[in-house]
Amino acid sequence: NNGDLIIINVPPLTEERRKDLVKQAKGEAEDAKVSVRTARQDANKEIRDLNISEDLQKNAETDVQELTDTYTKKIDAFFEKKEVEIMKV
């Protein structure tokens, strides 16, 4: 502590700790994908409750599925990027 800053020396991560961090990141990514799928289920339920024609219902469900797929792919891409970043020495 020099009055303005607090300096903390952090040792470099070990290989084992990096693997643990990757596992934790993978778990968070899975939680995010579960949340997206839950939102899809909620949206599909609301679509069914609207009492609209079957064609409109199917189109809306297809749109929701496309959004789900898009965000699931984004989550996977972000995780892969983060995994490379964590494992980098």
CNS distance restraints for C-alpha pairs under 8 A (distance, minus, plus):
assign (resid   1 and name CA) (resid   5 and name CA) 5.77 0.50 0.50
assign (resid   1 and name CA) (resid   6 and name CA) 4.47 0.50 0.50
assign (resid   1 and name CA) (resid   7 and name CA) 6.18 0.50 0.50
assign (resid   2 and name CA) (resid   6 and name CA) 6.79 0.50 0.50
assign (resid  13 and name CA) (resid  17 and name CA) 6.12 0.50 0.50
assign (resid  13 and name CA) (resid  18 and name CA) 6.42 0.50 0.50
assign (resid  14 and name CA) (resid  18 and name CA) 6.26 0.50 0.50
assign (resid  15 and name CA) (resid  19 and name CA) 6.31 0.50 0.50
assign (resid  15 and name CA) (resid  87 and name CA) 7.83 0.50 0.50
assign (resid  16 and name CA) (resid  20 and name CA) 6.34 0.50 0.50
assign (resid  17 and name CA) (resid  21 and name CA) 6.22 0.50 0.50
assign (resid  18 and name CA) (resid  22 and name CA) 6.23 0.50 0.50
assign (resid  18 and name CA) (resid  86 and name CA) 6.26 0.50 0.50
assign (resid  18 and name CA) (resid  87 and name CA) 6.02 0.50 0.50
assign (resid  19 and name CA) (resid  23 and name CA) 6.25 0.50 0.50
assign (resid  19 and name CA) (resid  87 and name CA) 7.53 0.50 0.50
assign (resid  20 and name CA) (resid  24 and name CA) 6.23 0.50 0.50
assign (resid  21 and name CA) (resid  25 and name CA) 6.12 0.50 0.50
assign (resid  21 and name CA) (resid  86 and name CA) 7.38 0.50 0.50
assign (resid  22 and name CA) (resid  26 and name CA) 6.08 0.50 0.50
assign (resid  22 and name CA) (resid  83 and name CA) 5.83 0.50 0.50
assign (resid  22 and name CA) (resid  86 and name CA) 6.90 0.50 0.50
assign (resid  22 and name CA) (resid  87 and name CA) 7.88 0.50 0.50
assign (resid  23 and name CA) (resid  27 and name CA) 6.25 0.50 0.50
assign (resid  24 and name CA) (resid  28 and name CA) 6.34 0.50 0.50
assign (resid  25 and name CA) (resid  29 and name CA) 6.18 0.50 0.50
assign (resid  25 and name CA) (resid  79 and name CA) 7.03 0.50 0.50
assign (resid  25 and name CA) (resid  82 and name CA) 7.89 0.50 0.50
assign (resid  25 and name CA) (resid  83 and name CA) 7.71 0.50 0.50
assign (resid  26 and name CA) (resid  30 and name CA) 6.19 0.50 0.50
assign (resid  26 and name CA) (resid  79 and name CA) 6.82 0.50 0.50
assign (resid  27 and name CA) (resid  31 and name CA) 6.21 0.50 0.50
assign (resid  28 and name CA) (resid  32 and name CA) 6.22 0.50 0.50
assign (resid  29 and name CA) (resid  33 and name CA) 6.28 0.50 0.50
assign (resid  29 and name CA) (resid  75 and name CA) 6.36 0.50 0.50
assign (resid  29 and name CA) (resid  76 and name CA) 7.26 0.50 0.50
assign (resid  29 and name CA) (resid  79 and name CA) 6.53 0.50 0.50
assign (resid  30 and name CA) (resid  34 and name CA) 6.16 0.50 0.50
assign (resid  31 and name CA) (resid  35 and name CA) 6.25 0.50 0.50
assign (resid  32 and name CA) (resid  36 and name CA) 6.34 0.50 0.50
assign (resid  32 and name CA) (resid  75 and name CA) 7.43 0.50 0.50
assign (resid  33 and name CA) (resid  37 and name CA) 6.24 0.50 0.50
assign (resid  33 and name CA) (resid  72 and name CA) 5.92 0.50 0.50
assign (resid  33 and name CA) (resid  75 and name CA) 7.15 0.50 0.50
assign (resid  34 and name CA) (resid  38 and name CA) 6.10 0.50 0.50
assign (resid  35 and name CA) (resid  39 and name CA) 6.19 0.50 0.50
assign (resid  36 and name CA) (resid  40 and name CA) 6.28 0.50 0.50
assign (resid  36 and name CA) (resid  68 and name CA) 6.40 0.50 0.50
assign (resid  36 and name CA) (resid  71 and name CA) 7.50 0.50 0.50
assign (resid  36 and name CA) (resid  72 and name CA) 7.38 0.50 0.50
assign (resid  37 and name CA) (resid  41 and name CA) 6.29 0.50 0.50
assign (resid  37 and name CA) (resid  68 and name CA) 6.82 0.50 0.50
assign (resid  38 and name CA) (resid  42 and name CA) 6.27 0.50 0.50
assign (resid  39 and name CA) (resid  43 and name CA) 6.11 0.50 0.50
assign (resid  40 and name CA) (resid  44 and name CA) 6.08 0.50 0.50
assign (resid  40 and name CA) (resid  64 and name CA) 6.41 0.50 0.50
assign (resid  40 and name CA) (resid  65 and name CA) 7.11 0.50 0.50
assign (resid  40 and name CA) (resid  68 and name CA) 6.67 0.50 0.50
assign (resid  41 and name CA) (resid  45 and name CA) 6.15 0.50 0.50
assign (resid  42 and name CA) (resid  46 and name CA) 6.29 0.50 0.50
assign (resid  43 and name CA) (resid  47 and name CA) 6.16 0.50 0.50
assign (resid  43 and name CA) (resid  64 and name CA) 7.37 0.50 0.50
assign (resid  44 and name CA) (resid  48 and name CA) 6.24 0.50 0.50
assign (resid  44 and name CA) (resid  61 and name CA) 6.05 0.50 0.50
assign (resid  44 and name CA) (resid  64 and name CA) 7.54 0.50 0.50
assign (resid  45 and name CA) (resid  49 and name CA) 6.28 0.50 0.50
assign (resid  46 and name CA) (resid  50 and name CA) 6.45 0.50 0.50
assign (resid  47 and name CA) (resid  51 and name CA) 7.86 0.50 0.50
assign (resid  47 and name CA) (resid  57 and name CA) 6.38 0.50 0.50
assign (resid  47 and name CA) (resid  60 and name CA) 7.25 0.50 0.50
assign (resid  47 and name CA) (resid  61 and name CA) 7.45 0.50 0.50
assign (resid  48 and name CA) (resid  52 and name CA) 7.72 0.50 0.50
assign (resid  48 and name CA) (resid  57 and name CA) 6.83 0.50 0.50
assign (resid  52 and name CA) (resid  56 and name CA) 6.54 0.50 0.50
assign (resid  52 and name CA) (resid  57 and name CA) 6.38 0.50 0.50
assign (resid  53 and name CA) (resid  57 and name CA) 6.16 0.50 0.50
assign (resid  54 and name CA) (resid  58 and name CA) 6.01 0.50 0.50
assign (resid  55 and name CA) (resid  59 and name CA) 6.16 0.50 0.50
assign (resid  56 and name CA) (resid  60 and name CA) 6.08 0.50 0.50
assign (resid  57 and name CA) (resid  61 and name CA) 6.14 0.50 0.50
assign (resid  58 and name CA) (resid  62 and name CA) 6.05 0.50 0.50
assign (resid  59 and name CA) (resid  63 and name CA) 6.23 0.50 0.50
assign (resid  60 and name CA) (resid  64 and name CA) 6.23 0.50 0.50
assign (resid  61 and name CA) (resid  65 and name CA) 6.13 0.50 0.50
assign (resid  62 and name CA) (resid  66 and name CA) 6.20 0.50 0.50
assign (resid  63 and name CA) (resid  67 and name CA) 6.33 0.50 0.50
assign (resid  64 and name CA) (resid  68 and name CA) 6.17 0.50 0.50
assign (resid  65 and name CA) (resid  69 and name CA) 6.14 0.50 0.50
assign (resid  66 and name CA) (resid  70 and name CA) 6.13 0.50 0.50
assign (resid  67 and name CA) (resid  71 and name CA) 6.22 0.50 0.50
assign (resid  68 and name CA) (resid  72 and name CA) 6.04 0.50 0.50
assign (resid  69 and name CA) (resid  73 and name CA) 6.15 0.50 0.50
assign (resid  70 and name CA) (resid  74 and name CA) 6.32 0.50 0.50
assign (resid  71 and name CA) (resid  75 and name CA) 6.15 0.50 0.50
assign (resid  72 and name CA) (resid  76 and name CA) 6.27 0.50 0.50
assign (resid  73 and name CA) (resid  77 and name CA) 6.10 0.50 0.50
assign (resid  74 and name CA) (resid  78 and name CA) 6.07 0.50 0.50
assign (resid  75 and name CA) (resid  79 and name CA) 6.13 0.50 0.50
assign (resid  76 and name CA) (resid  80 and name CA) 6.20 0.50 0.50
assign (resid  77 and name CA) (resid  81 and name CA) 6.21 0.50 0.50
assign (resid  78 and name CA) (resid  82 and name CA) 6.10 0.50 0.50
assign (resid  79 and name CA) (resid  83 and name CA) 5.97 0.50 0.50
assign (resid  80 and name CA) (resid  84 and name CA) 6.37 0.50 0.50
assign (resid  81 and name CA) (resid  85 and name CA) 6.30 0.50 0.50
assign (resid  82 and name CA) (resid  86 and name CA) 6.08 0.50 0.50
assign (resid  83 and name CA) (resid  87 and name CA) 6.14 0.50 0.50
assign (resid  84 and name CA) (resid  88 and name CA) 6.06 0.50 0.50
